[in-house]
Amino acid sequence: MSAQLLDKREVRIRRMFGQIAPWYDFLNHLLSLNIDKRWRNRTARLVPPGPAAAGPVLDLCTGTGDLALTYDRDARGAVPIVGADFSHEMLLLAVKKAAAAGAAERVRFVEADAQALPFPGDTFQLVTIAFGLRNVTDPDKGLAEMVRVTRPGGRVAVLEFSKPQNPVLGRLYGWYFRFVLPLVGQLISRNRESAYRYLPASVLKFPDYDALAERMRAAGLGDVRYHPFTFGVATLYVGVKPGGT
């Protein structure tokens, strides 16, 4: 696994996502067999927002806005939603998608780095991030920022790929991730940053289950729990910022 492939400098990650933006949604749905939609829907059900008075919801590394728009739909527009990402190209697609869904007036998109969020502390009742934490140059710094902008008593939810613990499924998953996904992804997207070779490498290297839960505790979250999805192909981690009533 080359260091160049796992180069996570901000400039490289921003350039990579800018290059794959036109194909991002299509390849996400194709390569996950559309299961990624189910994962986002389940996240919104397991970690629903409270009333608008509790504060807005922030979806960090929002990409083309899928999770932000899922929350807007489930809340029937009753809770303000902010989607943040540092890829300008991704956000342009998110804005178009929000307009097509009739949510342009309710969901606001902001260009921002996860490691230095332009929001005051204690702002959001819920901060989410789906398949983005492992792409942050310093994930611990990203977690610390997520905790900082969350209100006391609010929650942080991290949806991320994980490695199935069943040995047979784990081998099949590894084969698919190492060979099929990079081949199809690179063939279609043809990006210069090898994004669909970076994806499996970043997933296989990133901590999951207890290890990621412990990183969330170290960032200041309490009552951290995780919920494996689809035999552990993805996992939802949820923690609470102390201090709420």
C-alpha positions as CSV (number, residue, x, y, z in Angstrom):
1,M,0.0,0.0,0.0
2,S,1.9,3.0,-1.2
3,A,2.2,6.2,0.8
4,Q,1.4,8.2,-2.4
5,L,-1.9,6.4,-2.8
6,L,-2.9,7.3,0.8
7,D,-1.7,10.9,0.5
8,K,-4.3,12.8,2.5
9,R,-3.0,16.4,2.1
10,E,-5.9,18.8,1.8
11,V,-4.9,19.9,-1.7
12,R,-4.8,16.4,-3.0
13,I,-8.2,15.3,-1.4
14,R,-9.9,18.5,-2.6
15,R,-8.5,18.0,-6.2
16,M,-9.5,14.3,-6.2
17,F,-13.1,14.9,-5.2
18,G,-13.3,17.8,-7.6
19,Q,-12.3,15.4,-10.4
20,I,-14.8,12.7,-9.6
21,A,-17.7,15.0,-8.7
22,P,-19.6,14.4,-12.1
23,W,-19.5,10.6,-11.5
24,Y,-19.8,10.6,-7.7
25,D,-23.5,9.8,-7.2
26,F,-23.6,7.3,-10.1
27,L,-20.6,5.4,-8.9
28,N,-21.7,5.5,-5.2
29,H,-25.0,3.9,-6.1
30,L,-23.5,1.5,-8.6
31,L,-20.6,0.2,-6.5
32,S,-22.8,-0.2,-3.4
33,L,-25.7,-1.8,-5.3
34,N,-27.8,1.2,-4.1
35,I,-27.3,0.1,-0.4
36,D,-25.7,3.4,0.4
37,K,-29.2,5.0,0.2
38,R,-30.5,2.5,2.8
39,W,-27.5,3.3,5.1
40,R,-28.3,7.1,5.0
41,N,-32.0,6.5,5.5
42,R,-31.2,4.2,8.5
43,T,-28.9,6.8,9.9
44,A,-31.6,9.5,9.8
45,R,-34.0,7.1,11.5
46,L,-31.6,6.0,14.3
47,V,-30.3,9.5,15.0
48,P,-33.3,11.8,14.3
49,P,-33.1,15.5,15.1
50,G,-35.2,17.0,17.9
51,P,-37.4,20.1,17.3
52,A,-36.1,23.2,15.6
53,A,-35.7,24.9,18.9
54,A,-33.0,22.4,19.8
55,G,-30.8,23.9,17.0
56,P,-29.9,23.2,13.4
57,V,-28.3,20.0,12.0
58,L,-24.8,20.1,10.4
59,D,-23.9,17.5,7.8
60,L,-20.1,17.6,7.4
61,C,-18.3,16.4,4.3
62,T,-21.7,16.5,2.8
63,G,-20.5,15.9,-0.8
64,T,-23.5,16.2,-3.1
65,G,-25.8,16.6,-0.1
66,D,-27.4,13.2,0.1
67,L,-27.5,12.9,3.9
68,A,-28.4,16.6,4.4
69,L,-31.4,16.1,2.0
70,T,-32.4,12.9,3.7
71,Y,-32.6,14.7,7.0
72,D,-34.6,17.6,5.4
73,R,-37.0,15.1,4.0
74,D,-37.5,13.1,7.2
75,A,-37.9,16.3,9.2
76,R,-40.4,17.6,6.6
77,G,-38.4,20.8,6.4
78,A,-39.1,21.6,10.1
79,V,-35.4,21.7,11.2
80,P,-32.7,23.9,9.6
81,I,-30.0,21.9,7.8
82,V,-26.5,23.0,6.9
83,G,-24.3,20.9,4.6
84,A,-20.5,21.7,4.6
85,D,-17.8,20.5,2.4
86,F,-14.5,21.8,1.1
87,S,-15.0,20.6,-2.5
88,H,-16.5,23.4,-4.5
89,E,-17.5,21.1,-7.4
90,M,-19.4,18.8,-5.0
91,L,-21.3,21.7,-3.5
92,L,-22.4,22.9,-6.9
93,L,-24.0,19.5,-7.4
94,A,-25.5,19.6,-3.9
95,V,-27.1,23.0,-4.6
96,K,-28.7,21.7,-7.8
97,K,-29.9,18.6,-6.0
98,A,-31.5,20.7,-3.3
99,A,-33.3,22.9,-5.8
100,A,-34.6,19.8,-7.7
101,A,-36.0,18.4,-4.3
102,G,-37.7,21.8,-3.5
103,A,-35.3,22.2,-0.5
104,A,-33.2,25.1,-1.7
105,E,-34.8,27.5,0.8
106,R,-34.3,25.1,3.8
107,V,-30.9,23.5,3.3
108,R,-27.9,25.8,3.2
109,F,-24.5,24.7,1.8
110,V,-21.2,26.1,3.0
111,E,-17.7,25.6,1.6
112,A,-15.6,24.7,4.7
113,D,-12.8,22.6,5.9
114,A,-13.8,20.0,8.5
115,Q,-10.6,20.8,10.5
116,A,-11.5,24.5,10.8
117,L,-15.2,25.0,10.8
118,P,-16.6,28.5,10.4
119,F,-19.3,28.1,13.1
120,P,-19.4,29.2,16.7
121,G,-19.1,26.6,19.4
122,D,-22.2,24.9,20.8
123,T,-24.3,25.7,17.6
124,F,-25.8,22.4,16.3
125,Q,-28.0,19.9,18.0
126,L,-26.7,17.2,15.7
127,V,-23.5,16.9,13.6
128,T,-23.2,14.1,11.1
129,I,-20.6,12.9,8.7
130,A,-21.1,10.1,6.2
131,F,-18.1,8.4,4.6
132,G,-16.0,11.5,5.1
133,L,-14.0,11.2,8.3
134,R,-11.4,8.9,6.9
135,N,-10.7,11.5,4.2
136,V,-10.0,14.3,6.6
137,T,-6.2,14.9,6.8
138,D,-6.3,14.8,10.6
139,P,-9.4,12.8,11.6
140,D,-8.9,13.6,15.3
141,K,-8.9,17.3,14.6
142,G,-12.0,16.8,12.5
143,L,-13.7,15.0,15.4
144,A,-12.6,17.8,17.8
145,E,-14.2,20.4,15.5
146,M,-17.4,18.4,15.3
147,V,-17.6,18.2,19.1
148,R,-16.8,21.9,19.4
149,V,-19.7,23.0,17.3
150,T,-22.2,20.6,18.9
151,R,-24.4,21.9,21.6
152,P,-24.1,20.3,25.1
153,G,-26.3,17.3,25.1
154,G,-26.2,17.2,21.3
155,R,-25.0,14.2,19.3
156,V,-22.3,13.5,16.8
157,A,-23.0,10.7,14.3
158,V,-20.3,9.1,12.1
159,L,-21.3,6.8,9.3
160,E,-18.2,5.1,7.9
161,F,-17.1,2.0,6.0
162,S,-15.9,-0.8,8.2
163,K,-14.5,-4.3,7.7
164,P,-17.0,-7.3,8.1
165,Q,-16.0,-9.5,11.1
166,N,-17.3,-12.7,9.5
167,P,-14.2,-14.4,7.9
168,V,-15.9,-15.6,4.8
169,L,-17.7,-12.3,4.1
170,G,-14.5,-10.4,5.1
171,R,-12.6,-12.2,2.3
172,L,-15.3,-11.5,-0.3
173,Y,-15.4,-7.9,0.8
174,G,-11.6,-7.6,0.6
175,W,-11.6,-9.1,-2.9
176,Y,-14.3,-6.7,-4.1
177,F,-12.7,-3.7,-2.5
178,R,-9.2,-4.4,-3.7
179,F,-10.0,-5.5,-7.3
180,V,-13.6,-4.9,-8.5
181,L,-14.3,-1.5,-7.1
182,P,-11.0,0.2,-8.2
183,L,-11.3,-1.3,-11.7
184,V,-14.9,-0.2,-12.3
185,G,-14.4,3.2,-10.5
186,Q,-11.3,4.2,-12.4
187,L,-12.6,2.9,-15.7
188,I,-15.7,5.1,-15.4
189,S,-14.3,8.2,-13.7
190,R,-10.8,8.2,-15.3
191,N,-9.5,10.7,-12.7
192,R,-5.9,11.5,-12.4
193,E,-5.7,11.1,-8.6
194,S,-6.6,7.4,-8.5
195,A,-9.7,8.1,-6.3
196,Y,-11.1,4.6,-6.7
197,R,-7.8,3.0,-5.7
198,Y,-7.5,5.4,-2.8
199,L,-11.0,4.5,-1.5
200,P,-10.3,0.8,-0.6
201,A,-6.8,1.6,0.7
202,S,-8.2,4.4,3.0
203,V,-11.0,2.1,4.3
204,L,-8.7,-0.8,5.0
205,K,-6.3,1.5,6.9
206,F,-8.9,3.4,8.9
207,P,-9.9,2.3,12.5
208,D,-13.3,0.8,13.0
209,Y,-15.6,-0.6,15.7
210,D,-14.0,-0.2,19.2
211,A,-11.0,1.6,17.8
212,L,-13.0,4.4,16.2
213,A,-15.4,4.6,19.2
214,E,-12.4,5.2,21.4
215,R,-11.2,8.0,19.1
216,M,-14.6,9.6,19.5
217,R,-14.4,9.3,23.3
218,A,-10.9,10.9,23.2
219,A,-12.5,13.8,21.3
220,G,-14.8,14.4,24.3
221,L,-17.9,12.4,23.5
222,G,-19.7,10.2,26.0
223,D,-22.1,7.3,25.7
224,V,-20.5,6.3,22.4
225,R,-22.2,3.4,20.7
226,Y,-22.0,1.8,17.2
227,H,-24.4,0.0,15.0
228,P,-23.0,-2.2,12.1
229,F,-25.0,-2.1,8.9
230,T,-25.1,-4.8,6.2
231,F,-23.0,-7.4,8.1
232,G,-20.5,-4.7,9.1
233,V,-19.8,-3.3,5.6
234,A,-20.7,0.1,7.1
235,T,-21.1,1.2,10.7
236,L,-22.8,4.1,12.4
237,Y,-21.1,5.5,15.5
238,V,-23.0,7.9,17.8
239,G,-21.8,9.9,20.7
240,V,-23.2,12.6,23.0
241,K,-21.5,15.9,24.0
242,P,-21.5,16.1,27.8
243,G,-23.2,19.0,29.6
244,G,-26.8,18.8,28.4
245,T,-29.8,18.9,30.7
